[in-house]
Amino acid sequence: MKCKNVISAGMVLGLQGFYTLNRFGSTALLGPMVALSLIKELGPVLSALMVTGRAGSAMTAEIGIMRITEQIDAIELMGLNPFRYLVVPRFLAGILAMPLLTAIFDVVGIFGGYLVGVKLLGIGEGTYFGEMANYVRIQDITEGIYKSVSFGVLISWVSCYKGYHVGFGAEGVSKATTQAVVLSSVLILFWDYVLTSALF
Amino acid sequence: MIEMENLYKSFEDLEVLKGVSLQVKRGEILGLIGGSGHGKTVILKHVAGLMRPDRGHVYIDGKDVYGLRGGELQELRSRLGFLFQSGALFSSLTVFDNVAFPLREKTRLGEEEIREKVITALEQVGLRGAEDKYPAQISGGMIKRTALARSVVRNPEIMLFDEPTTGLDPVIAHTILDLVKSIHKDLGFTGIIVSHELLRVFQTVQKVAMLHDGVILFVGTPEEIMASRDPVVQQFITEALPLRNFRQEEQLGRKE
């Protein structure tokens, strides 16, 4: 499912990029354009938004249900710290999984751009990848990694917080889940701007 | 051992506790009775430190529960067993793992010893054979019995039971209260039982307190509450004890 979405994103990027670059007679730069857009911006942001929708909402709902069914109270009453069992593993998972998923997103997206640019629109394979190697710097890749790690922190933090401080009953869980997804998405976009301006 | 001093608690505009003061001595079980929605569970949650009162204090062994921080509070809670009304089992763990959880996390016992203790606890509540089932696969009564096994498996000094028999058939309910009685005999824990099963609870506890409209209306032995002349206490006892109700009606019938 995720791969299908990602490959479509890469293909659209390839298509739009080709027609735009064609106006300036620079279609040879399609490879770097697709790669840089994905590595620096679309990869981290779109994968973070996808993870928010799939994993963030699940985190909030799961912790929220544990809260309303008194499972968190039960952990506390055993003299244990619920954060250790519920929040820390999800936080670590977010930090580890986000850069990995972003890397997959980037690779699959670049492949989508390749399908459209090379196979459909006739740019040379060597041009697509060769120019990419010339223009993409290691700093661009680390920038993408920084972004994805910080998005991982953000998604886990917001989702766990909203689940932990859920309201009452099923309605409370549904509200918390919606709020977690909306707040995470808004914060991802805002934080993306802050990081982009700070890292350039 | 447990001392509640002038507890007040409101939820938005609803004042639930209006100055509750109660004492439970070491080794004693107190039966907390009263109508639904009068705040019995709220009192238990205050004792466990899960809720903070608007005013008032709860002391356990002379220590103010709300004055304890971090490690101290965890230490106190390690000595406490709480049976939730809903059971509060971990839905992602099997019956066995639910009961083993506090042993694995709070003791240094080996897996073999844990297994023995868990199996014994499950046998006591009649759940041998259901070890590998998940909470979603068992009935409400089995959930409650698993929760009981989990709350007593570490032999706590203080036990708080929130309606341990609600939703169970009379035979199981009887077994559960018998079990509470026998564990109390073996371990001598200090406890509070919130329940509507007055007849059986009166046979289990040493002291009864009745909560009505946010205050403690009566504290005394089961015999004393049965003999109480307070009209509210009288009415509650009569309504809650069908046998006594039946006998009274029978006597009235004879007189007529």
Interface residues (C-beta under 8 A of the other chain):
Chain A: I65 M66 T69 E70 Q71 D73 A74 E76 L77 M78 G79 L80 N81
Chain B: K45 A48 L50 Q74 E75 L76 R77 S78 L80 F82 F84 S86 A88 L89 F90 S91 F101 P102 E105 K106
